[in-house]
Amino acid sequence: MKRQIFKIIAWVFLSLLFSLFLAWFFYHWTLQGYQNKSITFESELAESLMIFEYNQSQHKDPVSDCWYDSGDYIVVLPRNTEALFYLSLAYRYAQLEVTKNDLKQVIDQQLVCVEKMLTLNFKQFRDQASHGFNMPPFFNEHFYPSDSYFFRDEEGADVFLMLSLVHDNLGNTEQSLVYKGRVENKGLTSSDSCCEWGPLVLEDMEWKALQGLADIENSSLPEHRWGIQFPSLLSLKRGDFDSVEGLLSFVESEWKGQAWPFEYLGGNYDIAGTIALERLYAEATGDDSYRELSDDLYAYLVGDNDYDFDFTQADELYHPCSFFKVCELKDTLINGIYEEGQVEIEKNWQTREVQLVGQAQYVLMKVLYFEL
């Protein structure tokens, strides 16, 4: 009798153990995309670039390995192309060969996705309806819609121009001209059925500045925006240094170690972008008088602020790496505070979300600020 009871207990124990093993295996198998790394980074940008590695889509999309937008499972081609533009600008200004090599690996990987999506006329995979309970991609694509969206006849010019600039920064002159030549009779591209804050589309001033950067539009300079966006880059290109100096002077006079005037969602990226802008301004003019401002801005990002919080080393990012505890994202810049600093940084998901375009601007800032 005792032997039979022992056998039953042993069988139950082994069955439970085997069930736990199967559950563990299945859970980790569905998350393996966030564990496997296809690129080995060797530069000081290694940690900053990891999010681009981890954000390669694990869904069975018509085109594989495209970057998820932010911490969500949406792929929006214009956004990924814009992130590529800032990474290519970092490549252009990088001083160290090891830095260029790491950046080139990331850029080349995503260029395959972007150019194939264009060839097949896809502009977006999934939409706002794919949001919901946070779960691994394997489950997400079975429980939520995986709709695809195609370019409308009038869309695509912004993607063509950004790709033209990407190839120009990489030194691919012929390919740059090919994309530039495809712009005729095209306009801006807008996301469909997306996102929390409305469609993802360039603002008119950004669009005009992008045209200026690609030398296809000779309109007057659009008004400035904070950071390293297209209008400020166009001012530098056209030698309008007074307006750039005016923006830096205003930030310097109002900063005082606080987040104002960057207290809005995504403000951290414009802080990083302002540092990048200052470094490009200094290089173009020889005026290094705003270097101390950049030092103060950078110190704020890495913890010298009223919140005693390092915005580049948040423990709980709004990202699958944190959701499922399968990968770490260090040196990854989060959105930052908004609503006059009243947001609780460690609890609010919008504050802790990562934007790929913003992270690309942060990478550019690091290249310029640390002369990598």
N, C-alpha and C positions, 0 to 999 in steps of 0.2 A: 504493500500500500504506500509506504513512504517513498519507495523507488518510483512509483507511478506519479506521485505528487511532485517529486523532484523533476521527473521528465517533463511534466506539464509546465512547471515553473521555468525550467530551462528553455522549453520551446517558446513560451511567451516572451521571455527575456530576449532570446535570439531573434524572434519575429519583430519585437519592438526595436531592437538594435538595427536590424536590417531595414526596417521602415524609416528610421531616423537617418540612416545612411542614404537611402534613396531620396528622401526629402532634401537632405543636404546637397547631394549630387545634383538633383534637378534644379534647386535654387541657384547653385553656383554655375551650373551649365547655362542657365538663362541669363546670367550676368557676365559671362566670360568676355564679352566685348569690352567691358570696363576694366578687365584685368590684363588682357594681352596688349602688348605694346609692339608696334611694327617699326618704330623709329627709335634709334638710340641717339640722344642728344649729348653733346660734349662741351657746349659753351656755357657761359654764365646765364644764358637765357633758358636753360634746360627746364627749370620748374615753371617758368612763365609760359612756356610753349605746350606744356602737357595737356592743357584743356583742349587744344585743337586736336590732339591725338585721341583723347577720350571722347570727344564729341562726334566722331565719325559714326554715322547712323548704323544701328544694328537691325533696323527694320529691313524687310525684303522689298526695297524700293526698286523702281525701274532702273535707277542708277545707284550704284552702291557707294558706301563710304562718304556720302556728303555730310557736311557738318549740320548737326542739330543746332537750331537757334537757341541760344542761352541754355537754360536747364530743361527746356521743353523738347518734345519730339517732333517739332516742326522744322522742315527744311525750306528756307526761302532764298532763292538764288540771288536776288539783288543784295541781300544782307551779307551773304557769304562772299560775294564778289567785292563788296565794300571792305570787309575784313581783310580780304586778300590784298586790296590796294594798300592798306596801311602796313601790312606785313612786307609788301614789296618795297614800300618807301623805307622801311627799316633796313631791308636788304641793300638798298641803294646807298644808304648812309653808313652802314656798318663798316667799321675799320679793321676788324679782325677776321681772318679767313675762317676760323672756327665758328664765329657768329654767323657769317654768311652761309656756311654749309648747313647749319641747323635751320636757319630761316628758309633756305632753298628747299630742304626736304619737306617742310610743312607746306610751302607754297606749291611745289610740284604735285604733292599728293592731292591737294584740293583743286588744282587746275584741271586735273583729269575729270573730276566730278563736274565742275562748272562747265567746261567745254562740251562734255557729253550731254549734259542737260540741255544746253543750247542746241546742239545738233538734233536732239530728239524733241525740241520745242517745249520741254518742261520748265516751268518757273517755280513750282512749289509742290511739296509733298506734305499732305495732311493739313489740318487747319485747327481752328479754335475748338471744334468738336472732339478733337483727339485729346483735349485736356481732361483731367478728372483725377481719380485716385492715383497717387504715385505708385507705379509698378514697373518692373523691368520691361524693356522693349518687346521681348518675346510675348508677354501677356498683353501689353498695350495694343499691339497690332491686331490681336484677336478680339479684344473687348471694345475697342474704339475704331471709328472709321479711319481708313488709310487712303482717302481720296487724293487724287493728283490733279494739278491744274496746269493748263497750257498757256503760253503767251497769246494774248490777243493780237490782232493784226497791227494795232497801233503801238504796241509796247516793245520795249527792248533796248532803246537808245542808251539809257543809263548804264545797262549792263555792258553793252558794246564799248562805251567810252571808258568805263572803269577797267575793263579788260585791256583796252588799248593802253591805258596808263600803266597797268600792271606789267605788261610785256615791255613797255618802254623802260620802266625801272629795272627790269631784268636784263635789259640790253638786247631784247628781241625786236629790233626795229621793223623788220618785214612783217612779223605777226601783228605788231602794234598798228601798222598801217592797214592791215586787212580788217581788223575790228573797227577801226575808225571809219573805214569806207562803207560799213554796213548801217550807218546811222540814219541815212536819208529816209524821210517820211515816217520815222519812228518817234515815239515819245517815251514818257516815264512808265516804269513798270510798278504796279501796285499788287500787294498781296491780296488774296481772296479769302473771305470769311475768317479774317484774322486781324487783330489779336486783342489782348485786354484793353489796350489804349487806342485801338483803331487800326486801320490798315498800315502796313509797313511800306512807306513810300518816301522818297526824297522830298523835302520841302522845295518850294519854287526857287528860293535863294540858293539852296545847295545845288539844284539842277543848273541854274545859270552859271554858278561858279565852276561846276564840273565841265560844262561846255567851254568855259574860258581856259581851264587847265589843259583841255585837249585841243585848244587853238581852233575851234570851229565856231566860236561866237565871240564877238568883240564888244559885247555890251559893257555898260559901266559896272564898276565893282559893286557886288551886292553888299548889304550891311554885314558887319561882323557878327560872329557867334563866338561864344567862349570856346576855348580849346583849339584843336588842330583840325578843324573841319575844312571842307573845300573852300569856303570864302577866304579864310585866313591864309591858306596855301596859295590861293590866287593872288592875294595882296603881295605875298613874298615874291611870287614869280614875276609880277609886273613892277616890282621895285617900289611899291607903295608902303615904304617903311614907316612913314609917319603914323598911319592908322594902326599898324601893329604896335608901334611904340606907345600910342595913345591907349590901347587896350591894356598893355602891360602896366602902364603908369596908373591906370584906374584900379586895376586889381591890387597893385602894390599899396595904393592909398587906402583901400577899403579892407584889405585882408586881415591884418592884425592877428594872425594866428588862428582865426576862426574860419568857418566854412562859408560864410557869406562872402561873395555873391554866388556860391555854388550849392545853395540849399534847395536842390530839386533832384528828382530821381535821375540817376546817371551823372550827378555832379562830380563824383570822383573821377570819372573818365575825362571830364573837361578840365579838372585840376591837373591830371597827368598830361592832357593835351596842351595846356598852357605852358607847362614846363618844356614840352617838345617845341612849341612855338617860340618860346624864349631862346632856346638853344639854336634853332634855325635862324632866328633874327640876329643873334650874336654872331653866328658864322657868316651871315650875309653882310653885316654892317661893321663888324669889329667892335660893336658896342656891347661890353660885358657888364654893364651897370645893373642889369636885372638878374644877375646870377644869384644874388642873395635871396631874391624873391623865389626863384626856383628851389633853392635850398629849403626855404620855409614851407613851400607847397609840398615838397617831397617828404619833409619831416612830418607834416600833418598826416599824409597818407599812411606812413608806417608807424603811427602811434603817438606822435607828439601833438595831441589834441585834447579837447575837453572831455572826450569820452574814454580816454586811455585805451584806445582800440586801434589795433593794426588792421587797416582795411585790406591789406595784401595777404593776411594770414588768418582769415576767419576759419574757425573750426567747423561750423555748420553752414556750408554754402547751400544755396537753393540749387542743387544739382544732383543727378543720380549718384555721383561718387559719394556724396554724404547720405543720400536717402538709404542706400543699401550697404554702406560701409565696405566698399570693395576697392576703392582707390582714394588717394589723397591728392588734393589740389593745393599746392603751396605757391606762394608768390602769384596769386590770382586775385585781381582787383575786383571788388564787389561794387554794386551801384552807389552806395553811400547814403548819407542821411538826406531827409527831405522834410518838408513841413516845419521849417524853422527848428530843426534839431530835436523835435519831439518824438521821433520814432525810436522805439526800443530796438537797437541794432541787432541784438542776439535773438530776437523773437520774430521780427517782421520779415517775411519771405521776400518781399519786393526789395527791401534794403540789401538783403544778402544774395540776391540773384546776380549772376555773371552774364554780361553781354559780350558776345564775341567781337563785335566791332570795337567796343570799348577796350577789351583786353588787347586787341591788335594795336590800338593807340597807346596803351600802356607799354607794350613791347617796344614800339617806336620810341617812346619817351626814354626807356631804359637804354636803348642803343645810343641815343643822342646825349643823355645826361651823364652816363658812365663811360662814354666813348668806347663802346664794345665793338 
